[in-house]
Amino acid sequence: MASERKKILLRLDPAVYDALAKWASDELRSTNAQIEFLLRRALIDAGRMPQGVKAIPRRGRPRKQDTSPPADDSPS
C-alpha cells in the first residue's frame, strides 16, 4: 500500500506567499512543490533528513530523449 502524503494547513504572511509563488514560478514548480523542496533542503542542511525518505516525484512532461547518433571517437 502506498503511503499517503500528509496534508497541512500553512498560514503565511501574504508577502511571503507572493515571494514563494514567484520563486516557484521562476523554477517551474508549484508553490507547494517549492515549499517541499525548501523544507527538504533545510532538513538536509541541518542533518535531520530521515533515512529512507523518497525523492520528490518528477512531474510534468518527460525530457526529450537524445536521438542524435553517437559521436565517433575512433582515430582517423
C-alpha positions as semicolon CSV with decimal commas, in nm:
position;residue;x (nm);y (nm);z (nm)
1;M;0,000;0,000;0,000
2;A;0,142;0,338;-0,099
3;S;0,188;0,585;0,183
4;E;-0,041;0,884;0,163
5;R;0,115;1,227;0,157
6;K;0,036;1,442;0,460
7;K;-0,182;1,747;0,418
8;I;-0,122;2,050;0,639
9;L;-0,269;2,394;0,675
10;L;0,004;2,656;0,648
11;R;-0,061;3,019;0,734
12;L;0,180;3,261;0,569
13;D;0,218;3,635;0,551
14;P;0,080;3,735;0,210
15;A;0,410;3,894;0,108
16;V;0,599;3,574;0,197
17;Y;0,350;3,369;-0,005
18;D;0,385;3,604;-0,303
19;A;0,764;3,576;-0,290
20;L;0,744;3,194;-0,267
21;A;0,496;3,179;-0,555
22;K;0,721;3,398;-0,773
23;W;1,028;3,186;-0,686
24;A;0,834;2,866;-0,762
25;S;0,720;3,006;-1,096
26;D;1,078;3,105;-1,184
27;E;1,187;2,743;-1,119
28;L;0,884;2,591;-1,297
29;R;0,742;2,441;-0,977
30;S;0,411;2,474;-0,800
31;T;0,416;2,674;-0,479
32;N;0,351;2,352;-0,286
33;A;0,644;2,175;-0,456
34;Q;0,868;2,476;-0,385
35;I;0,782;2,467;-0,015
36;E;0,855;2,093;0,000
37;F;1,182;2,144;-0,191
38;L;1,293;2,415;0,053
39;L;1,191;2,213;0,360
40;R;1,384;1,909;0,233
41;R;1,691;2,122;0,163
42;A;1,670;2,268;0,515
43;L;1,643;1,918;0,666
44;I;1,947;1,801;0,469
45;D;2,149;2,112;0,563
46;A;2,062;2,060;0,931
47;G;2,150;1,690;0,916
48;R;1,790;1,598;1,008
49;M;1,664;1,428;0,690
50;P;1,532;1,085;0,793
51;Q;1,676;0,776;0,624
52;G;1,461;0,619;0,355
53;V;1,276;0,935;0,251
54;K;1,176;0,902;-0,113
55;A;1,282;1,162;-0,366
56;I;1,032;1,423;-0,477
57;P;0,847;1,271;-0,775
58;R;0,921;1,443;-1,105
59;R;0,610;1,587;-1,257
60;G;0,532;1,736;-1,595
61;R;0,646;1,649;-1,941
62;P;0,927;1,390;-1,968
63;R;1,257;1,514;-2,102
64;K;1,328;1,458;-2,469
65;Q;1,543;1,157;-2,546
66;D;1,867;1,227;-2,731
67;T;1,812;1,087;-3,082
68;S;2,140;1,206;-3,231
69;P;2,384;0,935;-3,341
70;P;2,671;0,861;-3,102
71;A;2,990;1,058;-3,160
72;D;3,263;0,870;-3,346
73;D;3,561;0,879;-3,110
74;S;3,778;0,642;-3,316
75;P;4,105;0,786;-3,452
76;S;4,113;0,862;-3,826
